[in-house]
Amino acid sequence: MTASRIIGRVAALAVPVGVFLSLAACTIDDGPTGLLIEQDQWLGTGTGAATCSVPATATSDRRIDGVLDVALPWTAHYLFYPLVENLLASFNGLVGSTTVGGVEEKNNITMESFHVELQVTPASGTSFAWDSGCSGEFDAPADTWQLAPGSVISEIVEIIRPCNTAPLFRYLQGQFSQGQAFPEVKVATNIKAKGRLGSSDIESPPFDFSVKVCYGCLQTGYSDTTAAQFSFPAVPKCTDLTTNPYMGDPCNPAQDQLLLCCATRWDDQGNALAVECPAVPAGAP
């Protein structure tokens, strides 16, 4: 399944809070740096969203935590939608500056990546470990954009990768098979935006974000009466559906919003052999 993605970039109207002129190669990452992750953008809750469009300016609502359902017929991941700000003032605009027009702005920040650290809190009496070759600390790539002083960009960042999801799936599937309904585990994420300011590396202060990783929890609790009978682990046939009000997140159906899937093929006993998520109804209205 694929989805188009639209990422916003716009000049902010906020008054910049500081000025920094890079004079030597170094890393700036202790306390306020001029680079900031302000929030996780809110994509809205409207059903049937057809596009993955991250708002270019700060949304009045912001997601303070997330949910990832790993009980899906593909390898899941979790996407974070940060709004990143350059809080530096324009060096060219300083009062008394001898800089003339046409000279390169010294306080532009070039975005490079996001540093991610994941910490899992397993249930009491259980243990959890990442797979070899896929740790809980990594750099996620970012689109290489120049962030001018006083401006913001929005991004799409994979903060839980498919290879991180694999051991989470096994851990939760084991609890589900032991009779625990919709088992879950908390994954604390620590995220820093990384870029270049002149000849220096620059990092934002850490942004803490919690993701509840679960097994089936986004595929249950439907208020729509036609969908209520298909709570996880039940899967309807696509030919039995005429509507689907539960499309999941428009960039990644496995996260944050309720999702209804349906079977395109099944065996003689009615067990799903091929599943489509989100469901595309094929029944007669």
VODRENTOR-699284 format. One record per residue (C-alpha): x negated, y, z negated; residue in one letter. Coordinates in steps of 0.05 Angstrom, whole numbers, plus 5000, padded with zeros to 4 digits. Example, Ala and Ser with C-alpha at 12.3 -4.5 7.8 and 13.67 -1.06 7.14 Angstrom:
BEGIN
475449104844A
472749794857S
END
This chain:
BEGIN
500050005000M
497350685018T
499551385003A
497552055033S
494352534984R
494453294983I
489753644935I
490554374916G
485354924913R
487055644895V
483956264865A
486056354792A
488657014765L
485956904695A
480557374670V
473757004671P
470556924603V
463156904616G
457356984663V
451656514677F
445856604725L
441755984738S
434356124732L
431255424725A
433054694735A
436554424673C
442854094649T
448254524617I
452754084575D
452754324503D
459054704483G
462555184530P
459155174598T
463755554644G
466554914674L
472954654643L
478154104653I
484354474633E
489653924638Q
492353314674D
497053584727Q
504453384725W
506953094791L
514253114769G
519352574755T
523652614818G
525451934847T
523851764919G
517752214924A
514652074992A
507952424986T
502252444937C
501553194926S
497553474868V
499754184851P
494354704865A
495955144805T
497054954733A
503754604722T
507954844664S
508754114642D
502453704633R
501452974620R
498152874552I
497452114558D
498751574610G
501450874621V
498550334667L
502349694682D
497549134703V
503048614716A
503548774790L
502048384854P
495848794870W
489649024833T
491849624793A
487950244774H
489550904739Y
489051584772L
487852234733F
489752904763Y
485253424730P
485754174740L
478554424737V
476755154725E
470455574736N
470856054677L
464756454698L
465257174721A
462757384789S
455457564785F
456258014846N
461658404811G
457858584748L
458059314728V
451259624743G
449159044788S
444659234846T
447358644887T
450358874953V
455658544995G
453857935034G
449157644981V
450856934959E
454956894895E
450456604840K
456156334797N
459355874848N
459755154821I
459454574870T
463553984844M
460153304849E
463452774804S
466952614739F
463552224683H
468251734650V
467651334586E
472850814567L
474050544497Q
478949964485V
482249854418T
484349114418P
489848844374A
487948614305S
484647934306G
482847964379T
476748194418S
475648524486F
469648594531A
468448884600W
466248424656D
458948394675S
457248914727G
463249354710C
462149744646S
466750244613G
462150824630E
461251074701F
461351664748D
467551734791A
466352114856P
469752784870A
471053164934D
465153634944T
468354314936W
465354984918Q
468955274858L
468356034859A
468256444794P
475256514765G
478255964809S
481255284799V
481754624838I
485954004828S
483153314840E
484952574841I
480152164799V
480251404788E
478851364713I
480650624706I
477850234765R
480449564792P
474349214762C
476249514694N
483449294703T
481548564715A
479448404642P
485148834616L
489948404658F
487047754631R
487248014559Y
494548224563L
496847634605Q
494147174550G
498447534499Q
504547514544F
503846764555S
503746684480Q
510646994476G
509047724461Q
513948144502A
510548704541F
503848684506P
499649314508E
492849594490V
490350304482K
484650544526V
481651204503A
478351574561T
473052124555N
472252524620I
467353064640K
467153454705A
460153494735K
457353974786G
451554414807R
450555144788L
444755394828G
438954934812S
442154664749S
446854084733D
453054304696I
458153894657E
464754094626S
466253944553P
469553264546P
476953184560F
480252634518D
486052254549F
489451624525S
492351084571V
497050544546K
495549934588V
501249434587C
503848794619Y
510648934650G
512849544610C
514049984671L
518549454702Q
523849434648T
528649904612G
532350114676Y
538450544662S
541250434732D
546449884725T
544649544791T
537349494770A
538249314696A
538948574711Q
532048564744F
527748744684S
520848424684F
519247864697P
525447814742A
524348024814V
530348164860P
530447984933K
529748604977C
536148385012T
539848434946D
538149174938L
541549764972T
537950314932T
531750394891N
531550974841P
524950724810Y
519150884857M
513550974807G
508351514811D
507751774883P
500051684884C
499951024847N
506450644832P
503050244777A
502650834729Q
506851304686D
513851214716Q
518750634720L
517750194780L
522349684814L
519349164861C
522848654905C
521347994939A
520647955014T
519547195013R
521546664963W
521645904954D
527545444950D
528245574876Q
528546324887G
521546464860N
518147064893A
512546884942L
511247584968A
513048224931V
513648944955E
512449514906C
516049984903P
522049594929A
524649774998V
532049584997P
534249145055A
541348995033G
547549245069A
550549865035P
END
